[in-house]
Amino acid sequence: MPAPTLNEPATANLLEWAGQVERDHDDAFAAAQQWTTRMGAHPTGDGEAEIGIWAPELATHGVDPKEAVLEVFTPPPDLDLSAPDQTVTLQHDTVHLRAHGDVLWGVVDGMRPGTRDTVGSFYWVRFPKEDGSWGTVYDHLAHSVPFGAKGPAEFYDVDRMQRTRADADYWADLPDALLDGTKNGRPQFGPPQHILQIHPGTASESGTIAGLTRIYREIARKQRAGEPLTPAEQNYAEYDAVQLMPVEPTIVHEAGPAFWSADESYGPEADTATIRLRAPDVINWGYDILISASSAVNPAILETKRPDELADFAAALHDMPRRPMQLIFDVVFGHTDNQAVDVLNDDFLAGPGMYGMNMQFRHPMTRAVMLEMQRRKGNYGADGIRVDGAQDFKYWDADDEQLYYDDAYLQEMSDVVQTTAGTEYYPWMIFEDGRPWPQDDWELSSSYRAVIEDQPDVFQWGPLTFAHNTPFLFTFWISKWWRIREIVDVGSHWISGCANHDTLRRGAQVDPEERINTFLGDSLPEIIENAYDNPATNMLTYGFFPGVPMDFINALMRAPWSFIRNTDDQYGVKVVSEEANFLEWRVTPEQFHRDVHFQRLKDLGFTDLEGLRRFLHTLDHAVQATDYDLPAVAQLLRAMDPPLDGPALTVESLKTIARAWMEDVHDYCNVTHSAGRLDAERTSFNRAVRRFRSARPWLRGDLQDDEWLTYREPCDGTILFSGWRRAPDDSEEVLFIGTMEGAPAEVVPIEHAPEANREGWSVALTSPGLTLDAPDATVSLGNSEALLLTR
């Protein structure tokens, strides 16, 4: 291709616009919000690239902006981005941009835009440092990063993606049933009736966004043709919304190799550059992010490595036959991993925090860039946005010497206007906010309503959904009664349900010697599966509780789940040691010995499940005893008699075991392994519960003064809940009765209805295997059995 060059007249116009924005705004944040809309790299109508890169690094290093260059790498248009490992020679060019303040601007001719079928030019800004090396400024607002946030961005034609979306008709005429009126003259999405949470890396056979798209397209095809769904397909179907766990680019391998490795022998004026490219193979649960390029999609979960893949998934959901399914993105902006120190400039960071680095929310450009990242991500087609860890949005006030929650920023997040396929709108907003987490008394003092009180139209994760949740321990349901009372009284704007990515992970960390509810099953794997896919809990949540219920696909599929991340070098062994109980909770001998499972660990010598369990528990004790001194850990493990299974134990072999563990567990947690053992009666029941909720949107409201939920006293070894609700227009009543835990209870359902309303009831739902002849018949409700009557 012709060498990229700066279009001087167009660049002068762009600089004039940037200057005018600054002159028109006394407030630096307001000006930054205007600038960020044109920052990054965008195709113009004239076939050029309009570029704006925030580069305060230049001033930090005392570099004249004229010395910095936009480095452009142009690949063959048919470059195979999915190739595991390749060395290619790319066209290499440099362009000198123009500075306005800390932002480098330019309109560049000759950069090829990427599309669904074509790989575009890669770019970043480089500058000379005092020691003779070159520093890098990344495009934090990139649309595409095929080699992760630590590689150059791809110049991408996102406008073309929007013009060619398969769901353009959906956006042109948004269904009234999905909206909650308007806000500032634009449509605003309202809450769905229920949500399915999905981890893209383990929720399909391929572990990609495209894999999920295939699942939903097949479900839609079957529904249109009137064909029955398999039990596994039923678990994906007939939700109102899908919430994807974060799809932002994540951290990379701490000890390498890099996904983009340049032969540094080329100089700034070289015509070509030889680059070793590795397809990103990071495994992550999604929450370990670098903030940079959060506007793009994690390439490790893109089968095609094309951003269009996410828009295709949105279109598949919006094309479901029963009604369009909404797509909710889970965004992470409250913190960043320590790896971000090499990517973000100093103005982004406010110092160390419990998850890595805290963000400098009060810096005007940082604030504006992060909001623009959110806007660009939502424009892929989000009907809703879930904000992770909103209690982390804090700042230190030096004058008051006090830490404040940045509620104004949370409001600004809710005020972001999305534009998808040309339609401007406001998404439905959810905040996870457990403040004062991590304060010692957070479990007692958190109201889970701090954001709702400021923004009455938003939702928050409720108290049975946030963080620690162990419904397989005896007395869980009665010990949480005070929180359950809050759910029925003020839970209309809470996300409810016991099963999500946090609760399933923490459940498998519980000491098996705790007070385990043995009524739930005959083994720990059976107990934990029945605890998080529980008929009584599902019926209570969907058939009675206010708010919006949410399920996690791994819980519905009765598949394992754990903390998964294969990037660690320094702390990887420690992270694995903390998962020592996973094998007791989630792995049976039959599952372990299947050839498809734990292949890497077996190759390292862990061919026996009990031997692997012994190794992990011994490792956990050694990590705690040495305060994670890895050489000392290895020495202690080598001294065990009889010797531990596995390879000769050194620091390096421990790191090898840790990575093998993470990758094996990631494969083991893929829900497709559990599809064949699903009980069709149970999946049909869960689907019926969702349909029950969908038919009664009034259940989302808080209980009225005369409605009630109670438990039988004295308990006598059984936690028996019963509750009564009525529609606001008195068109229907609902009666719930369920044994949440404990020994079977003999009940006559009609006797739990209000005395004046004991005629005309019918059985709406019973838990799998439960038979009720008539509402006035005696029935024995065993552990986790429940029923719903309607009148």
Sequence and secondary structure as in RCSB ss.txt:
>XXXX:A:sequence
MPAPTLNEPATANLLEWAGQVERDHDDAFAAAQQWTTRMGAHPTGDGEAEIGIWAPELATHGVDPKEAVLEVFTP
PPDLDLSAPDQTVTLQHDTVHLRAHGDVLWGVVDGMRPGTRDTVGSFYWVRFPKEDGSWGTVYDHLAHSVPFGAK
GPAEFYDVDRMQRTRADADYWADLPDALLDGTKNGRPQFGPPQHILQIHPGTASESGTIAGLTRIYREIARKQRA
GEPLTPAEQNYAEYDAVQLMPVEPTIVHEAGPAFWSADESYGPEADTATIRLRAPDVINWGYDILISASSAVNPA
ILETKRPDELADFAAALHDMPRRPMQLIFDVVFGHTDNQAVDVLNDDFLAGPGMYGMNMQFRHPMTRAVMLEMQR
RKGNYGADGIRVDGAQDFKYWDADDEQLYYDDAYLQEMSDVVQTTAGTEYYPWMIFEDGRPWPQDDWELSSSYRA
VIEDQPDVFQWGPLTFAHNTPFLFTFWISKWWRIREIVDVGSHWISGCANHDTLRRGAQVDPEERINTFLGDSLP
EIIENAYDNPATNMLTYGFFPGVPMDFINALMRAPWSFIRNTDDQYGVKVVSEEANFLEWRVTPEQFHRDVHFQR
LKDLGFTDLEGLRRFLHTLDHAVQATDYDLPAVAQLLRAMDPPLDGPALTVESLKTIARAWMEDVHDYCNVTHSA
GRLDAERTSFNRAVRRFRSARPWLRGDLQDDEWLTYREPCDGTILFSGWRRAPDDSEEVLFIGTMEGAPAEVVPI
EHAPEANREGWSVALTSPGLTLDAPDATVSLGNSEALLLTR
>XXXX:A:secstr
    EE HHHHHHHHHHHHHHHHH SSHHHHHHHHHTT EEEE TTS EEEEEE THHHHTT  GGG EEEEEE 
 TT  TT SEEEEEEEEEEE  EEETTEEEEEEES   B SSS   EEEEEEE TTS EEEE  TT S  TT TT
S EE B HHHHHHT TTHHHHHT  GGGEEEEETTEEEE   S EEEE TTTSSSS SHHHHHHHHHHHHHHHHH
T    HHHHHHSS SEEEE   S B   TT   SEEE TTS TT SEEEEEEE     B S  B STTTTS  GG
G SSS THHHHHHHHHHHT SSS  EEEEEE  SEE GGGGGTS GGGEEEEETTEEEE TTSHHHHHHHHHHHH
HHHTTT SEEEETTGGG EEEETTTTEEEE HHHHHHHHT  EEETTEEEB EEEE   TTTTSTTHHHH  S H
HHHH TT EEE TTTSS   TTBTTHHHHTHHHHHHHHHHGGGEEE S SHHHHHHHTTS TTS B GGG SSHH
HHHHHHHS HHHHHHHHHT SSEEEEEHHHHTT      B   SSSHHHHHHTTTTHHHHH  HHHHTSTTSSHH
HHHTT  SHHHHHHHHHHHHHHHHHTTS HHHHHHHHHT SS  SSS   HHHHHHHHHHHHHHHHHHT GGGGG
GG  HHHHHHHHHHHHHHHT GGGGS   TT EEEE SS TTEEEEEEEEE TTSS EEEEEEEEEES EEE GG
GGS TT  SS EEEEE TT   S TTS EEE TT EEEEE 
